[in-house]
Amino acid sequence: MNPDLEALLLALEAVIQARRGQEADALEAAFQAKIEAVLARFPGVTRERLIQAVDFAHKQWRHAQDKKPSSMPPRA
C-alpha cells in the first residue's frame, strides 16, 4: 500500500475511534493536515478524489481487520 494512503487511512481510523471531544478534534485536525500535505505533493489529485480513495481503502482495511483471527488461543 502507498505509504501516504496508509498514513491517511490510519489517521482516519484514529478519528473514528476517538469519536468526540478534544482528542477527536486534534485527530481530525491532524487528518486534515495530512490531506493537505498529500494534495500539495500531488497537484493533479482533487480533494474529493483523495477522500474517496481514503474512504475506499479504509473500508477494505476495516473488512480485513474484521476477518483476522483472534489472538487468543482456543480454550482446551
C-alpha positions as CSV (number, residue, x, y, z in Angstrom):
1,M,0.0,0.0,0.0
2,N,1.1,3.5,-0.7
3,P,2.7,5.0,2.5
4,D,0.7,8.3,2.1
5,L,-2.6,6.3,1.7
6,E,-1.7,4.1,4.7
7,A,-1.0,7.2,6.8
8,L,-4.3,8.8,5.8
9,L,-6.2,5.5,6.5
10,L,-4.7,5.2,10.0
11,A,-5.4,8.8,10.7
12,L,-9.0,8.4,9.7
13,E,-9.3,5.3,11.8
14,A,-7.9,7.3,14.8
15,V,-10.6,10.0,14.2
16,I,-13.3,7.4,14.0
17,Q,-12.2,5.7,17.2
18,A,-11.9,8.9,19.2
19,R,-15.5,9.9,18.2
20,R,-15.7,13.2,20.0
21,G,-14.1,15.6,22.4
22,Q,-10.8,17.5,22.3
23,E,-8.8,14.4,21.3
24,A,-11.2,13.8,18.3
25,D,-10.8,17.5,17.3
26,A,-7.0,17.2,17.4
27,L,-7.0,14.0,15.5
28,E,-9.4,15.5,12.9
29,A,-7.0,18.5,12.5
30,A,-4.1,16.1,12.1
31,F,-6.0,14.1,9.4
32,Q,-6.9,17.3,7.5
33,A,-3.2,18.4,7.7
34,K,-2.2,15.1,6.2
35,I,-4.8,15.5,3.4
36,E,-3.4,18.9,2.7
37,A,0.2,17.6,2.6
38,V,-0.7,14.9,0.2
39,L,-2.6,17.3,-2.0
40,A,0.4,19.6,-2.1
41,R,2.7,16.8,-3.3
42,F,0.2,15.5,-5.9
43,P,-1.2,18.6,-7.6
44,G,-3.2,16.6,-10.1
45,V,-5.3,15.0,-7.4
46,T,-8.5,16.7,-6.2
47,R,-9.5,16.8,-2.6
48,E,-12.7,14.9,-3.4
49,R,-10.9,12.1,-5.2
50,L,-8.4,11.7,-2.4
51,I,-11.1,11.5,0.2
52,Q,-12.9,8.9,-2.0
53,A,-9.7,6.8,-2.2
54,V,-9.1,7.0,1.5
55,D,-12.7,6.0,2.3
56,F,-12.5,3.1,-0.1
57,A,-9.1,1.9,1.3
58,H,-10.4,2.3,4.8
59,K,-13.5,0.1,4.1
60,Q,-11.2,-2.6,2.7
61,W,-8.8,-2.3,5.6
62,R,-11.6,-2.4,8.1
63,H,-13.0,-5.5,6.4
64,A,-9.6,-7.2,6.5
65,Q,-9.3,-6.3,10.2
66,D,-12.6,-7.9,11.0
67,K,-11.6,-11.1,9.3
68,K,-8.3,-11.5,11.3
69,P,-8.5,-14.4,13.7
70,S,-8.5,-13.7,17.4
71,S,-5.0,-13.6,19.0
72,M,-6.5,-15.6,21.9
73,P,-5.8,-19.3,21.7
74,P,-8.9,-21.6,21.8
75,R,-9.9,-22.9,25.2
76,A,-8.9,-26.5,25.9
